[in-house]
Amino acid sequence: MLDVLYLAHDVADPAIRRRTLMLAAGGANVTVAGFRRGADMPVIDGHIELGITRDGRFGQRIAAVGKAALMLGGKLRGVAKPGVIIARNLEMLALANRANALFGGDVPIVYECLDIHRLLLRNDLAGRALRSAEHYLGRNVSLLVTSSPAFIENYFRPVSRLKAPTLLLENQVIDLDGTASMQTARPRLPQPGEPWKIGWFGALRCRKSLKLLAEFTRAMDGKFEVVLRGRPAYSEFDDFDGFVGNEPFMHFHGAYKNPEDLARIYDDVQFSWGIDFFEEGLNSSWLLPNRLYEGCRYNAVPIAMRGTETARFISAKHIGLVLGDADSAALAALFAGMTPERYLAEFGKVAATGAQAWVLDRADCQRLVNRLAALRTTDAQAASRHELSQTHSNKGGLL
């Protein structure tokens, strides 16, 4: 069995839970060590807590990582030497190198980067310094895991200097019992007099989306409603709860569990908001969000922004709606004349892709763990080749 030490930037992040579920389903024994973001409750049972960080406060997070590095030996006392260390995000890569040193320096490190922080893309001193740090910390990385081909094309290939091989692991829904191909999501036409519903689920961090959807629903005078679920990034909003509370056609229903609650919450909406302006033109244009796969798995019609990787992705599959301009008038035009017949046609296109296209099953989990386990052999062979070349070089010098 492969022992994995998973270093998490936020143990309250549902995506961390999903990844650990996937590793466990693939046959790995997973130990999670990570930070909590403020008062957020962890979603990982039995994790090793490394401290508390604050969302949006990069300097505080660097200080917390530095403090954790000093305490890491004590925190990991009693943890068996892992077969691989996974670092979720750049800040955890620093701790992965420290942990590797504590375990003898020969544990393969996997760098899992599913967002490209805007600071990494700046052309000033801070941006260059952060990229240099990534290059330095990534010198021992055996595998880079990322979730969108646009991250590779726009950052890791042309900008980052990481030399590790890359694994593209998209944000599909986990389906461990193998029932995805047997379950179908039914069309859910609104009852007469009820509104069409757009679901915006997951990481809620985009002020521009919130304002746009509020303006749109008010302009449509109740013909459309927005249902929000997930974890708001309160640091990105002046007053998220107050804003939503004052909107007559927007409703926030809190967090949900992935994958346990997905069928229920997507059955409540017809459309899925797949747009994110959080880091417009950069990370938000390149990502393929969790909500894209969640919604399409349950045949919610996706909405994407023109010029983004999400729009390219759904256009290639001939599904969904693509918004041309980021304003309420353009969104109203996109939905103009929405009829049951048009909705059913759009629903049918998503349904025709098949549920299996949007999920990772137990076999996929096993393939991931097998790939991670193979890093031990690959690194050992590389070390052996290096030692052999050094031996030949030394002999040559003696001659």
N, C-alpha and C positions, 0 to 999 in steps of 0.2 A: 504494500500500500504506500502511495506517495504521501509524505508529510509536507504540507504547505504552510508556510508562515505568511499570512496575508496582512500587509500593513495598510490600514485604511485611513484616509484623510477625514472621514466623517462616518462614525459607526451608526448614525441615525439615517444615513442615506439608504433608501430602499434598493438602489442599484447595487450597493455593497452586499446586502442580504441576497439579492438575486444571484450575484456572482458566486457567493459562498455556497448557496444551494446547488448551483451548477457544478462546482468542484466536488462537493460531497456526493452528488448523484453520479459523478464520473468515477467515484471510488477513492477520492483523496480524503485524507484526514486533515482538516483545516483548523489552524489556530489563528484567530483574528486579534490583532493589536492595533489600536487606533485612537483617534481623538474624537471627542464630542464637540458639536457646535453649540455652544451656550447651553441652554436648558433643554435642548432637544433630547428626547428619550431614545436610547439605543434600540436598534432593531435586531441586533446580534446578541444572542444569549451567550454568556460566559466569556465575553471578550476581555482582553487585557487593556485597561484604560491607560492612555499615555498623557492625558491632559485635556484641557478645554481650549478650543480656538473660537474665534469670532468671525462670522461670515463677513466678507468684504474688507477685513482688516489684515492686509498682507504682512505688515510689519509685526503685528502681534503673533501671527502664525509662524513666522520665521523664528521669533524668540521662543515660542512653544516647542518648535522642532529642536532647537538648540538645547533647551532644557531636557527634553525627552531623550536626546542622544546621550546626555550625561547619565541619565538614570536607566538606560536601556538594559544594561547588564543585569541590574536587579530585577527589572520588570520581566525579563526573559529567563530568569533563574528557574530551573525545573522544566523548561520547554526543551523537548528533544531536538537534536539537530535536524533541521528540515531538509527535504530533498530539493526544495526550491523556495525562493522568497519572491513574493509578488508585491510590488510597490504601486499603489494606486495614487497617481499624480506625482508631480515633481517633488513636492515637499517630503513625500514618503520615500522617494528614491535616496535622499540623504540618509534616512534611517535604515534603509535596506543595506547600504554599504557598511554602516556601523554594525548592524546585526550580522552581516556576513563575516566581518572581522571577528566578532565575538564567537562565531561558530567555526572559526579556523580559516576563513577566507576562500573556501572552495565551493560555496553553495551558488548555483546559478541564480541570477537575478532577472526577474521579468518586470519590465516597466509598462504598466497599464495606463495609457493616457487617452481618455475619452473626451477631453475638452482641451483646446489650445488657449491658454490664458492670454488675455490681451497684452499683458506686459511682455510676453515672449515675442510679440510681433512689433514692438516699438523699435524705432531706429535710433533712439537716443542712448545715452550711457546706461540707463537702467535696463533697457531691452537687451543691449549687447552683454551686459553683465549677467543677466538671467540666462541667456542662451549659452554663455560660457560656463555657467554653473551646471546647466543641463548636460553640456558636453562632458564636463569633468565628472559629474556624478554618474553619467551614463557610460563611462569607459568600460565598466565591467558588466554591462547589460548583455544578457544572452538572447533575449527576445523582447521585441516591442509589440504590444497588443494595442490596437486602436479600432475604432468602430465605424469609420467612414472612409471611403477611398479619397474623398476630398481632403482629409487631413494629411494623407500621404502625399497627394499631388501638390498641395499648396503650402505645406509646412515641412513635413519630415524629409521629403526628397530635396526641395530647393533651398530650404532655410536651415533646418536643424542639421547638426553635424554628427548625429548618432549613426553608428555603423552597424547596429544590430539588425538581424533579419526581422521582418515584420509579419505579424499575423493579423489579418482583418477579421474581427469578431463582431458582427453586427448585434444590435440591441433587440434581437428577437425575444418573444415571450417563451418562458420555460414551460415545457409540457412533459412532465416526468412520467405520467401514466400512459402516454401514447394514445390519448383519445382525440387529439386535435383533428385528425382526418375524419373522425366519425361524428364530431359535433359541428352543427351548423348554426349560425346566428340568423334569426328570422328578420325580415324587414319590419320596421317599427314606425309605421305611419302615425302621425299625430291624430288624435281623435278630433272630430269636427269642433272648431272653435279653439283648439289648443295650438300652441306655437311650435314651429320647428326648433329643435334644440341643437346647439353646438357645444360639444364637450371640450373643455381645455383642461387636461389632466396632466399630472406629473409635477415636475419642477416649475413652479410659477415664479418667474423672475423678470418678466418683461413688462416694464411700465408702458411701453408704446402699444403692445398688444392689448393691455387692459383698457387704455384710453380709447383705442380704435374700436374695440368690441362694445364698449359702453356707448360711444357715439352712434355706432351702427344700430344697436338694439333700440336705442331711444328714437332714432330716425324711422325705424320700422314699426314703432308704436305697438310693440307686443307681439308682432308676427313671428319674431325670433327671440329666443332666450339663450343665455350662455350659462352653462353649468360648469363650475370650477371645482376641482378636487386635487388634492396633493399637498405639497409642502411649499408655502409661499416663502420666498427669500425676502424677509421683512426689511432687510437692509437696503433693498433696491426700490422700496416704495415709501412714500411719505406717510401713508396711513392705509395699508391694504384693506384691513377690516372695515375701517370707516368708509372708504371709497366704495367697496362692494356693497356695504350695508345701505348706502344711499342710492344705489342703482336699482330701479324697479324691475329690470329684466336680466339681472345677473344674480347668481346664487352660489355661495361657497359651502361645500359639504365636508370639508376637512380631508384628512389623509385616507389612503386606502392601501390594501395589501396587494402586492403583485407577486404571483399571479392569481391569488385566491379570489380577489374581488372583481377581476376584470370583466367577466361575463355579465355580472350584475350592473356595473356602472356604465358599460358601453351599451347595454340594452336600453338605457334611459335616454340615449341621444341618437340623432341621425347622422351628425357630422362631427369630425374630429379636427380641432385646431392644431395644425402642425407648423405654425409660424412662430419664429422667435427673433426679435430684433435686439436681444440683450447685448450682443457684440456684433452689431450690424456690419455686414461686409467682410467680417472675419469669421470667428468661430460659429456664429449663428447661421452664416451662409454655407458652412461646410458640413455641419453635423447632420446625422440621420437620427432624430430623437426617438426615445423609447415610445412616446405616444404614437408615432407613426406605425410601429409594429403592433402595439396594443390595439389600436383602433382598427387597423386592417384585419387583424386576426378575428375581430368580431364584426367585420363588415361595416364599420362606420366609415362614411365617405371622407377621405382626407382633404384638408385644405392646405395648400402650400403657397409660398411667395415666389413669384417669378425670379429667376436668376439664382436660385439656391440649389444646393445638392438635393434637398427634399423634393423640389419641383422636378428636377431632372429625373430623380428616381421614380416618382409616380407617373411621370409622362412616359417613361420607357415601358411602364406596365400598362399604359393606357387607362389609368384610373384617376379619380379625384378631380378637384377643382383647383385651378391656379389663379391666384390674385395678381393682377398686373401692377396696381399702385396701392401704396399703403395709406389709403384713406377710406372713410366710411362710404363715400359715394361709389367708389370702385367696388367695394364689398357689396353694396346694395345692387349694383349692376350685375355682379357675379351671380347673385341669387335671384335676380329679377325673373318673375314668372315661375318660381319654383312650384311645381305641381307634383301630386302623387306619382304621376307617370314618369316625370323626369327623375324624381328621387329613386323610384324603383329601378330605372335604367342604370343610374349611377351605382346603386346598391348591387345590382347584378354584375357589374364590371368588377367590383371588388371581390364579390363572392366567387367569381369565376377564377380568380387567382388561386383559390384553394387555401384552406387554413394552414396546411403544412408549410406553405411558403413563408409564413410569418412566425414560426416557432423553432425552438431548439429542443430536441427530444433527448432521451437518456443516452442514445447512441452518440449524439453530438457532444454530450457532456463527457462521455468516455473518450472520444477522440481528442478533446481538449486536454484531458488529464494525461492521456498517452503522449501528446505532444510535449507537455511540460516534463513528464518523466524522462523523455528522450534527451532533454537538455543535459541531464546528469552525465549520460554517456558521451554526448557531443563535447561537452566541456572537458571531460576527462581525457578524451582522445586528443583534443586540442592542446591540453596541458602536456600530454605525453609527447606529442610532436614537437612542442616548444622545448621540452627538456632534452629530447633527442638532438634537435638542431644545436642547442647550446653545448651538448657534449661533443658533437662533431666540430663545432667552432673552436672549443677549447683544445681539442686534440690537434686541430690544424695549427693553432697558435704554438703548441709545444713542438711541432715538427719544424 
